[in-house]
Amino acid sequence: MTNIRSIAIPPLTADLERVLIDADTIQRRVIEMANQINHDYAGITEPLVLVGILKGSFIFLADLCRKLTVPHVVDFIAVSSYGKGSTSTGNVRLVMDTRENLEKHHVLIVEDILDTGYTLDYLVRNLKARGTRSVNTAVLLEKPDRHKVEVHLQYVGFTIPDVWVVGYGLDYGEQYRTLPYIAEMKIPG
């Protein structure tokens, strides 16, 4: 039998300002969100389709769906509104579509962060146009000060200030996604 040792939490690097939300707090909130979703979708006859927005939502989606007791399936979609920069252009383009037929299904879009709102606004309208029964949203982080488009959110994990964050799926230049906590990034310049 293998001796299991506790896993060390990666320390903050010089690029990270501070831990904004620790791993235990994230896990407690994900459980609370899952409980609310289980309650709200109790009794549905078709599986709830969870549509994770790649790449940032994958860790949040994995933890969330493991806590769901309602019938569900998981699918992914990829969109881009940032191009190669760190500021949203407002022009959202579909990079990869879902594989599931969403017609007549309840759909829950799972997103890592609501910043400007352009991406979620685009996806809600796009998925509703496919003949879904309902389209709702579960967002881990929301930055209300950055909203450019009004998007109705059904499930929100945390409201955060207007800082660049990494960890728990969120990245900076494809780095820091796998940190177990959410940290504020020191942005040069």
Helices and strands as residue ranges (DSSP letters): E 16-21, H 23-40, E 48-54, H 58-66, E 72-80, E 93-96, E 106-114, H 118-128, E 134-142, G 144-146, E 155-159, E 165-166, E 182-185
